[in-house]
């Protein structure tokens, strides 16, 4: 008869100790029962050993029940290290100010182009994944791909298809009634050319709205009608999506402005600020004080009569009375350097018994 337990028998004993009662499914096998008496001698602790886990000791470690383990597992959130989700905390109050300015500017611009009363309102601003946003866009959709040169990132202006047809119909003298069925209908070249004009107006108003916060140079890249071809960022990238509702007399639609989080991340601190400073207003008091104090700053002015290059052997053999010719004539114009920067041209001479220079002209 073997004096050692198998792995299955050891697992059965551990389950019995942890649950205080071995269930029927984990009961020891007859072989384990027959050898339990002999194996118990092996599991008894050696008095000379001070470490090690004692099986069958009355001072067993506290254990958790199955219900407690299930409750803990339900509250634990799994983390996938292959997922590129960003954890974005905090609001961006300045985005509300930008949206309000864009709303007012775009309403005036659109009304003047169409010569009709137009209403523009913000209806939603949310964070979502770029891939999820593209799945909500039908075909066709007028999508304008932009590039923000200062932030070195892309952006989108998405105009709903029924709104695009309503704008085109209204501009050419129609009653701004959109097509009832636009699914699968592609934009013609003339329609895309006209919508490019509307996009340019939106870009100009968007630049004006961003100017107090961060001046932007927004560049039009291309226009797409299929959302599958707009791969400006990975599908898992988080984007800031602002939806505007455009209303006419007989039609309405939405315009979305989408900024990837990676694009606006460099200016997130400005967008998260709760106050705004108007950088366009010049503080005359500070500029006056600054100009007055700059006038008292000291600067070193030097005049070089010329330069010469000699060999080391000639330098060693120099004696008193030797003549070193310079690279310019003393009677000609020479440079006046301010802090080692040539700023003026002058003529050398003598004034009241001292060497002096006379300013001739400035160096541009």
C-alpha positions as a Python dict, from the first residue, in 0.01 Angstrom:
ca = {
    (1, 'X'): (0, 0, 0),
    (2, 'X'): (138, 342, -100),
    (3, 'X'): (228, 583, 181),
    (4, 'X'): (169, 897, -36),
    (5, 'X'): (-152, 1054, -165),
    (6, 'X'): (-214, 1124, -529),
    (7, 'X'): (-295, 1475, -656),
    (8, 'X'): (-666, 1395, -678),
    (9, 'X'): (-670, 1273, -319),
    (10, 'X'): (-487, 1587, -197),
    (11, 'X'): (-741, 1809, -378),
    (12, 'X'): (-1026, 1618, -221),
    (13, 'X'): (-879, 1666, 128),
    (14, 'X'): (-826, 2041, 69),
    (15, 'X'): (-1185, 2085, -46),
    (16, 'X'): (-1306, 1903, 261),
    (17, 'X'): (-1104, 2130, 491),
    (18, 'X'): (-1215, 2454, 319),
    (19, 'X'): (-1585, 2364, 304),
    (20, 'X'): (-1588, 2195, 647),
    (21, 'X'): (-1776, 1911, 484),
    (22, 'X'): (-1671, 1727, 174),
    (23, 'X'): (-1947, 1715, -89),
    (24, 'X'): (-2041, 1392, -256),
    (25, 'X'): (-1880, 1489, -583),
    (26, 'X'): (-1544, 1555, -414),
    (27, 'X'): (-1549, 1265, -162),
    (28, 'X'): (-1222, 1073, -138),
    (29, 'X'): (-1194, 759, -340),
    (30, 'X'): (-1186, 418, -170),
    (31, 'X'): (-811, 408, -224),
    (32, 'X'): (-778, 737, -41),
    (33, 'X'): (-997, 613, 245),
    (34, 'X'): (-793, 301, 284),
    (35, 'X'): (-467, 491, 295),
    (36, 'X'): (-587, 788, 497),
    (37, 'X'): (-472, 637, 824),
    (38, 'X'): (-123, 575, 696),
    (39, 'X'): (-107, 906, 510),
    (40, 'X'): (-204, 1096, 821),
    (41, 'X'): (135, 1013, 961),
    (42, 'X'): (294, 1192, 672),
    (43, 'X'): (73, 1503, 718),
    (44, 'X'): (147, 1549, 1087),
    (45, 'X'): (385, 1838, 1150),
    (46, 'X'): (738, 1776, 1259),
    (47, 'X'): (806, 1942, 1598),
    (48, 'X'): (1143, 2055, 1468),
    (49, 'X'): (982, 2244, 1178),
    (50, 'X'): (868, 2599, 1253),
    (51, 'X'): (724, 2682, 912),
    (52, 'X'): (485, 2519, 668),
    (53, 'X'): (112, 2481, 637),
    (54, 'X'): (-47, 2228, 875),
    (55, 'X'): (-328, 2028, 721),
    (56, 'X'): (-598, 1920, 962),
    (57, 'X'): (-499, 2183, 1221),
    (58, 'X'): (-779, 2345, 1417),
    (59, 'X'): (-628, 2690, 1343),
    (60, 'X'): (-710, 2690, 974),
    (61, 'X'): (-696, 3005, 763),
    (62, 'X'): (-1024, 3195, 711),
    (63, 'X'): (-1196, 3107, 385),
    (64, 'X'): (-1474, 3265, 175),
    (65, 'X'): (-1794, 3100, 77),
    (66, 'X'): (-1901, 3052, -283),
    (67, 'X'): (-2159, 3333, -252),
    (68, 'X'): (-1897, 3581, -132),
    (69, 'X'): (-1664, 3491, -418),
    (70, 'X'): (-1945, 3540, -672),
    (71, 'X'): (-2032, 3880, -520),
    (72, 'X'): (-1669, 3994, -547),
    (73, 'X'): (-1641, 3868, -905),
    (74, 'X'): (-1952, 4064, -1002),
    (75, 'X'): (-1800, 4394, -878),
    (76, 'X'): (-1456, 4344, -1038),
    (77, 'X'): (-1418, 4508, -1379),
    (78, 'X'): (-1188, 4327, -1619),
    (79, 'X'): (-916, 4530, -1792),
    (80, 'X'): (-806, 4453, -2144),
    (81, 'X'): (-451, 4578, -2201),
    (82, 'X'): (-498, 4549, -2578),
    (83, 'X'): (-781, 4804, -2573),
    (84, 'X'): (-686, 5167, -2638),
    (85, 'X'): (-972, 5330, -2448),
    (86, 'X'): (-881, 5658, -2283),
    (87, 'X'): (-990, 5755, -1934),
    (88, 'X'): (-1115, 6111, -1972),
    (89, 'X'): (-1197, 6303, -1658),
    (90, 'X'): (-1332, 6652, -1610),
    (91, 'X'): (-1556, 6881, -1810),
    (92, 'X'): (-1454, 7133, -2072),
    (93, 'X'): (-1656, 7451, -2005),
    (94, 'X'): (-1483, 7645, -2280),
    (95, 'X'): (-1633, 7408, -2538),
    (96, 'X'): (-1976, 7542, -2444),
    (97, 'X'): (-1851, 7894, -2517),
    (98, 'X'): (-1705, 7784, -2851),
    (99, 'X'): (-2030, 7609, -2944),
    (100, 'X'): (-2235, 7917, -2857),
    (101, 'X'): (-2017, 8145, -3069),
    (102, 'X'): (-2021, 7904, -3362),
    (103, 'X'): (-2400, 7876, -3335),
    (104, 'X'): (-2449, 8252, -3360),
    (105, 'X'): (-2195, 8301, -3639),
    (106, 'X'): (-2314, 8008, -3850),
    (107, 'X'): (-2679, 8115, -3815),
    (108, 'X'): (-2601, 8461, -3951),
    (109, 'X'): (-2379, 8326, -4231),
    (110, 'X'): (-2627, 8062, -4341),
    (111, 'X'): (-2919, 8306, -4336),
    (112, 'X'): (-2729, 8557, -4550),
    (113, 'X'): (-2633, 8291, -4809),
    (114, 'X'): (-2980, 8135, -4837),
    (115, 'X'): (-3166, 8462, -4773),
    (116, 'X'): (-3399, 8281, -4538),
    (117, 'X'): (-3451, 8274, -4165),
    (118, 'X'): (-3240, 7995, -4021),
    (119, 'X'): (-3227, 7858, -3670),
    (120, 'X'): (-2914, 7688, -3534),
    (121, 'X'): (-2912, 7522, -3190),
    (122, 'X'): (-2684, 7285, -3001),
    (123, 'X'): (-2875, 6969, -2916),
    (124, 'X'): (-2602, 6733, -2793),
    (125, 'X'): (-2235, 6713, -2696),
    (126, 'X'): (-2090, 6377, -2604),
    (127, 'X'): (-1784, 6156, -2603),
    (128, 'X'): (-1795, 5836, -2805),
    (129, 'X'): (-1571, 5598, -2998),
    (130, 'X'): (-1498, 5691, -3355),
    (131, 'X'): (-1599, 5349, -3483),
    (132, 'X'): (-1938, 5369, -3310),
    (133, 'X'): (-1997, 5715, -3457),
    (134, 'X'): (-1933, 5595, -3813),
    (135, 'X'): (-2181, 5309, -3777),
    (136, 'X'): (-2462, 5562, -3711),
    (137, 'X'): (-2401, 5753, -4035),
    (138, 'X'): (-2605, 5653, -4342),
    (139, 'X'): (-2495, 5653, -4704),
    (140, 'X'): (-2477, 5913, -4846),
    (141, 'X'): (-2360, 6166, -4586),
    (142, 'X'): (-2176, 6488, -4668),
    (143, 'X'): (-1854, 6456, -4467),
    (144, 'X'): (-1587, 6726, -4469),
    (145, 'X'): (-1240, 6614, -4360),
    (146, 'X'): (-1041, 6896, -4199),
    (147, 'X'): (-690, 6945, -4066),
    (148, 'X'): (-609, 7172, -3773),
    (149, 'X'): (-256, 7290, -3850),
    (150, 'X'): (-183, 7440, -3505),
    (151, 'X'): (-299, 7126, -3321),
    (152, 'X'): (-158, 6891, -3590),
    (153, 'X'): (-469, 6677, -3594),
    (154, 'X'): (-779, 6605, -3805),
    (155, 'X'): (-1144, 6696, -3753),
    (156, 'X'): (-1479, 6640, -3928),
    (157, 'X'): (-1785, 6841, -4023),
    (158, 'X'): (-2074, 6604, -4100),
    (159, 'X'): (-2386, 6742, -4270),
    (160, 'X'): (-2693, 6520, -4279),
    (161, 'X'): (-2795, 6421, -4630),
    (162, 'X'): (-3154, 6547, -4607),
    (163, 'X'): (-3024, 6881, -4477),
    (164, 'X'): (-2776, 6901, -4766),
    (165, 'X'): (-3052, 6856, -5024),
    (166, 'X'): (-3273, 7108, -4840),
    (167, 'X'): (-2993, 7369, -4847),
    (168, 'X'): (-2929, 7310, -5218),
    (169, 'X'): (-3300, 7329, -5300),
    (170, 'X'): (-3340, 7649, -5099),
    (171, 'X'): (-3039, 7819, -5257),
    (172, 'X'): (-3164, 7758, -5612),
    (173, 'X'): (-3511, 7898, -5541),
    (174, 'X'): (-3692, 7590, -5412),
    (175, 'X'): (-3905, 7553, -5101),
    (176, 'X'): (-3624, 7382, -4902),
    (177, 'X'): (-3810, 7052, -4906),
    (178, 'X'): (-3572, 6755, -4878),
    (179, 'X'): (-3601, 6437, -5079),
    (180, 'X'): (-3819, 6177, -4917),
    (181, 'X'): (-3580, 5896, -5008),
    (182, 'X'): (-3209, 5972, -4999),
    (183, 'X'): (-3071, 5630, -4905),
    (184, 'X'): (-2820, 5520, -5165),
    (185, 'X'): (-2851, 5841, -5368),
    (186, 'X'): (-2511, 5991, -5447),
    (187, 'X'): (-2433, 6361, -5465),
    (188, 'X'): (-2364, 6503, -5807),
    (189, 'X'): (-2055, 6708, -5884),
    (190, 'X'): (-2257, 7030, -5884),
    (191, 'X'): (-2412, 6945, -5547),
    (192, 'X'): (-2072, 6867, -5396),
    (193, 'X'): (-1930, 7192, -5534),
    (194, 'X'): (-2207, 7391, -5371),
    (195, 'X'): (-2174, 7202, -5042),
    (196, 'X'): (-1803, 7285, -5050),
    (197, 'X'): (-1910, 7650, -5033),
    (198, 'X'): (-2124, 7578, -4726),
    (199, 'X'): (-1833, 7391, -4567),
    (200, 'X'): (-1601, 7688, -4625),
    (201, 'X'): (-1851, 7910, -4443),
    (202, 'X'): (-1865, 7664, -4152),
    (203, 'X'): (-1484, 7647, -4139),
    (204, 'X'): (-1456, 8027, -4127),
    (205, 'X'): (-1714, 8053, -3847),
    (206, 'X'): (-1545, 7769, -3657),
    (207, 'X'): (-1209, 7947, -3676),
    (208, 'X'): (-1373, 8265, -3547),
    (209, 'X'): (-1534, 8077, -3257),
    (210, 'X'): (-1202, 7921, -3153),
    (211, 'X'): (-996, 8242, -3179),
    (212, 'X'): (-1038, 8367, -2816),
    (213, 'X'): (-941, 8024, -2680),
    (214, 'X'): (-685, 7899, -2933),
    (215, 'X'): (-637, 8056, -3279),
    (216, 'X'): (-671, 7782, -3542),
    (217, 'X'): (-583, 7752, -3907),
    (218, 'X'): (-836, 7498, -4034),
    (219, 'X'): (-759, 7351, -4375),
    (220, 'X'): (-1011, 7173, -4597),
    (221, 'X'): (-868, 6836, -4703),
    (222, 'X'): (-1143, 6649, -4892),
    (223, 'X'): (-1513, 6563, -4897),
    (224, 'X'): (-1652, 6211, -4862),
    (225, 'X'): (-2002, 6065, -4892),
    (226, 'X'): (-1922, 5716, -4760),
    (227, 'X'): (-1838, 5696, -4386),
    (228, 'X'): (-1624, 5387, -4447),
    (229, 'X'): (-1366, 5600, -4629),
    (230, 'X'): (-1320, 5845, -4339),
    (231, 'X'): (-1038, 5680, -4146),
    (232, 'X'): (-883, 5981, -3977),
    (233, 'X'): (-824, 5796, -3645),
    (234, 'X'): (-849, 5433, -3525),
    (235, 'X'): (-1203, 5307, -3449),
    (236, 'X'): (-1121, 5282, -3076),
    (237, 'X'): (-1017, 5648, -3055),
    (238, 'X'): (-1241, 5869, -2840),
    (239, 'X'): (-1395, 6167, -3020),
    (240, 'X'): (-1583, 6475, -2903),
    (241, 'X'): (-1903, 6500, -3104),
    (242, 'X'): (-2115, 6817, -3100),
    (243, 'X'): (-2449, 6803, -3281),
    (244, 'X'): (-2623, 7117, -3409),
    (245, 'X'): (-2981, 7127, -3534),
    (246, 'X'): (-3046, 7346, -3841),
    (247, 'X'): (-3409, 7446, -3896),
    (248, 'X'): (-3569, 7614, -4197),
    (249, 'X'): (-3933, 7689, -4266),
    (250, 'X'): (-4008, 7348, -4416),
    (251, 'X'): (-3706, 7132, -4332),
    (252, 'X'): (-3454, 7059, -4062),
    (253, 'X'): (-3143, 6850, -4016),
    (254, 'X'): (-2826, 6811, -3814),
    (255, 'X'): (-2465, 6916, -3851),
    (256, 'X'): (-2198, 6744, -3642),
    (257, 'X'): (-1853, 6878, -3562),
    (258, 'X'): (-1619, 6598, -3453),
    (259, 'X'): (-1283, 6648, -3281),
    (260, 'X'): (-1069, 6345, -3193),
    (261, 'X'): (-952, 6361, -2834),
    (262, 'X'): (-590, 6335, -2951),
    (263, 'X'): (-642, 6656, -3151),
    (264, 'X'): (-776, 6873, -2867),
    (265, 'X'): (-561, 6711, -2595),
    (266, 'X'): (-280, 6975, -2629),
    (267, 'X'): (-530, 7251, -2541),
    (268, 'X'): (-737, 7054, -2290),
    (269, 'X'): (-613, 7274, -2005),
    (270, 'X'): (-751, 7582, -2181),
    (271, 'X'): (-1080, 7407, -2253),
    (272, 'X'): (-1110, 7291, -1890),
    (273, 'X'): (-1064, 7644, -1755),
    (274, 'X'): (-1368, 7809, -1597),
    (275, 'X'): (-1268, 8163, -1694),
    (276, 'X'): (-1153, 8337, -2009),
    (277, 'X'): (-905, 8616, -2069),
    (278, 'X'): (-950, 8829, -2377),
    (279, 'X'): (-608, 8820, -2541),
    (280, 'X'): (-710, 9062, -2815),
    (281, 'X'): (-729, 9358, -2577),
    (282, 'X'): (-390, 9528, -2538),
    (283, 'X'): (-300, 9633, -2184),
    (284, 'X'): (-163, 9985, -2243),
    (285, 'X'): (-52, 10029, -1879),
    (286, 'X'): (180, 9728, -1886),
    (287, 'X'): (311, 9809, -2233),
    (288, 'X'): (394, 10165, -2121),
    (289, 'X'): (579, 10047, -1810),
    (290, 'X'): (764, 9783, -2010),
    (291, 'X'): (878, 10026, -2279),
    (292, 'X'): (1001, 10273, -2015),
    (293, 'X'): (1205, 10014, -1828),
    (294, 'X'): (1354, 9872, -2146),
    (295, 'X'): (1498, 10215, -2224),
    (296, 'X'): (1713, 10195, -1908),
    (297, 'X'): (1854, 9852, -1992),
    (298, 'X'): (2232, 9848, -2043),
    (299, 'X'): (2387, 9715, -2362),
    (300, 'X'): (2750, 9680, -2471),
    (301, 'X'): (2845, 9854, -2797),
    (302, 'X'): (3174, 9757, -2963),
    (303, 'X'): (3353, 9861, -3281),
    (304, 'X'): (3591, 9621, -3454),
    (305, 'X'): (3856, 9790, -3666),
    (306, 'X'): (3921, 9465, -3847),
    (307, 'X'): (4032, 9104, -3826),
    (308, 'X'): (4332, 8907, -3946),
    (309, 'X'): (4425, 8541, -3973),
    (310, 'X'): (4785, 8441, -3903),
    (311, 'X'): (4966, 8114, -3861),
    (312, 'X'): (5074, 7987, -3522),
    (313, 'X'): (5438, 8007, -3627),
    (314, 'X'): (5393, 8377, -3715),
    (315, 'X'): (5220, 8437, -3382),
    (316, 'X'): (5514, 8288, -3192),
    (317, 'X'): (5767, 8498, -3386),
    (318, 'X'): (5589, 8830, -3333),
    (319, 'X'): (5804, 9115, -3197),
    (320, 'X'): (5745, 9469, -3088),
    (321, 'X'): (5699, 9694, -3390),
    (322, 'X'): (5566, 9423, -3623),
    (323, 'X'): (5268, 9521, -3839),
    (324, 'X'): (4956, 9301, -3879),
    (325, 'X'): (4738, 9409, -4176),
    (326, 'X'): (4361, 9394, -4112),
    (327, 'X'): (4087, 9288, -4351),
    (328, 'X'): (3932, 9637, -4391),
    (329, 'X'): (4048, 9997, -4437),
    (330, 'X'): (4032, 10232, -4141),
    (331, 'X'): (3904, 10510, -4365),
    (332, 'X'): (3601, 10308, -4477),
    (333, 'X'): (3276, 10212, -4305),
    (334, 'X'): (3307, 9973, -4012),
    (335, 'X'): (3046, 9790, -3804),
    (336, 'X'): (2908, 9890, -3467),
    (337, 'X'): (2801, 9575, -3280),
    (338, 'X'): (2538, 9580, -3004),
    (339, 'X'): (2575, 9270, -2785),
    (340, 'X'): (2784, 9106, -3061),
    (341, 'X'): (2519, 9178, -3326),
    (342, 'X'): (2607, 9421, -3611),
    (343, 'X'): (2349, 9700, -3607),
    (344, 'X'): (2513, 10018, -3741),
    (345, 'X'): (2771, 10142, -3990),
    (346, 'X'): (3011, 10415, -3882),
    (347, 'X'): (3331, 10607, -3963),
    (348, 'X'): (3620, 10619, -3718),
    (349, 'X'): (3793, 10940, -3612),
    (350, 'X'): (3893, 11163, -3319),
    (351, 'X'): (3653, 11375, -3112),
    (352, 'X'): (3789, 11609, -2840),
    (353, 'X'): (4115, 11418, -2827),
    (354, 'X'): (3952, 11073, -2794),
    (355, 'X'): (3892, 10797, -3044),
    (356, 'X'): (3530, 10809, -3163),
    (357, 'X'): (3296, 10687, -3434),
    (358, 'X'): (3032, 10866, -3635),
    (359, 'X'): (2710, 10678, -3719),
    (360, 'X'): (2648, 10669, -4092),
    (361, 'X'): (2350, 10436, -4135),
    (362, 'X'): (2160, 10143, -3988),
    (363, 'X'): (2206, 9785, -4095),
    (364, 'X'): (1869, 9643, -4205),
}
